[in-house]
């Protein structure tokens, strides 16, 4: 179990203690509500049980079987199956571009690949990138590296978000030396 999975497992145990309910009881409470959307479930947990935003968010993921929460519970997460879910329907055509990027990313060195519901988190000691479909025609690569300078392709994001920069890619031609340089800098600063 990696550090992130351990942290989620600890958070879930703490939620059980604070709420006085087991995870199975929380799941039953949510199921009985009839809600199925993440945001609705999170808001229900905040308003009805008094959970904080982070705890309510984690429980919502748990109930909706997020891959990161499944890993925290010791369940195997099949990365290929997760990618098949992420790149389905009109986004299926983007999978080869994702795979090409991952070939370059894994060549950088030892990383943790953590599939989420709509993207893949890439970590060393901390997250350095996120990769997933942005639209049916573009993959978005989020990078965490304050050293990067915004440009025509590379967009700076507001402070406090999951990434400091993002770039959208439409074809293999977009995976060029400039992009690989940004990836290298983000990789190096994360670990």
N, C-alpha and C positions, 0 to 999 in steps of 0.2 A: 504494500500500500504506500503510495507516495505521500509527500507532505500535505498536498492539497486535500487528498482523500482523507487523511488522518484528521485534518482540521474540520472537515465537514462531519465526519463521524463524531468528533468531540462536540461540535455544535449541536448535532441531533440529540446526543445524550443530555446535553445541558437543557435543550428545549423540553425534553421529557420531564426533567427535574423541575424546571420553572413552571411548566404548564400543569404538572400533576397528571398528565395523560401520556400513555405510551404512544409510539408511532402508529401502531395499529388502531388505537382509539382515535387519534387525530385523523387517520385515513377514513375511518368509519364516519366521523363527524363531517368531513368534507363530502364524502359520498352521499350522505343523507341530505346534504344541502342541495344536491343536484347541479352544482356548479362544475364547469369543465374547463373554463379558461383560466390561465395562470393568474392574471391580474385580479380576476374576481375572487379566486381562492385566497390569494394573498390579502386582499382587502377584508375578506370575511374573517380570516384569522386575526387580523389586527383589530377589527371592530368588536368581534364577539368574544375572543379569547385574550385580548390585550397583548398579543405578541408584538414585538418590535418589527420594523420593516425587514431587517435582515433575517430574523428568525422565521417570519411569515413567508418570506421568499424561499428560504431553504425548504420549509415544509411543503410549500406548493410544488417545488421541484421534486421532492421525495414522492409525493402523491402522483405526480405526472410521470414518474420514472425517468428522470433526467439521468443520462449516462454518468455524470460526475457523482451524483448521489448513489447510484447503483454501485459504483466502484467503492465509495466510502462504506457501503454496507457489505463489502467483501464479495460482491457479485462481479463476475467477469464482464468486461465491456468489450465487445467485438468491434474494433475500429472500422473494419470494412463494412459491417452491417450498419454502423452509425453513419458512415459516409453514403451508403446506399440510400438511407433515409433522407439525408441532407440534400443529396443530388438526385432528386426524383422528379418525375414529370418534366415540365419545361426546362428545369435546371439540370437535367441529366447530361445534356451536351457539354456542360462546364466541367464535368468530372476529369476529363483528360488534362485540362489546364490545371486543375487542383493537383493532380498526380505529378505533373511536370514540376510545379512549384515545390511540392513535397520532396521530390528527388533532389532538388538544389538545397532545400532547407536541411534535410537529413545529412547531406554531405558536409554541412558546417561543423558537425560534431554531435556529441551525446545530447539528446533532448528528450523531453517528455511530451508525448502527443496525447492530449485529453479531449476526446470528442464531446461536444455539447449538443444541444438540441438542433441548433442552426448553424454551427461553425465548429472549428477545431482550434483549441487553445494550444499554443506551443510555448514550452517553458524550459528554462534552465533552473537557476536559483529562483528566478521570478519569470513571469510571462514576458516574452519578448515579441510575440506575434499572435495574431488571430487570422484565420483563413476560412472563408466561406462564401457562398453565393450572395451577391448583393441584389442582383436582378436575374432575369432569365438569360441575359446576355453578358453579364459581367461578374467576375469574382472580385471580392474585396479583400485586400491584405491590410490588416491593421498592424502597426509597428509601435513598439514602446522604446523610444530613444529620443530624449530631449535634444540631443546633438544634431539631429537631422534638421535641414532647412527646407521650409515649404517652397515649392516650385510649381511649375505647370502641371505636373502629374501628381506630385506628393502634396497632400493637403494636411495642414496642421489642424488638430482637433482641440476643443476647449480642455483646459486643465481639469483633472479629477475624473476623467473618463477611463475606459478600459484601455485605450491606446492614445499615444500622443500624435500619431499621424496615420493616414490611410492613403491607399492608392487603389484604383480600380483597374482591372485587367480584362481585356476582351479576347486576346489571342496569345498564342505562344510567342509571337513577335514582341509582346510587351515584357517578356521575361528576358531583359537585356542586362548588360553590365551595370548600368545605373541602378536598376532594381536590386540586383544581386549585391551591390555595394551597400545599399540601405539595409538589406537583410543581414549582411555581415556585421554592420555596426550595431544593429539592434541585438543580435546574438551575442556579440562581444560584451556589450554593456549589461547584459542580463546574468552574467555568470561568473 
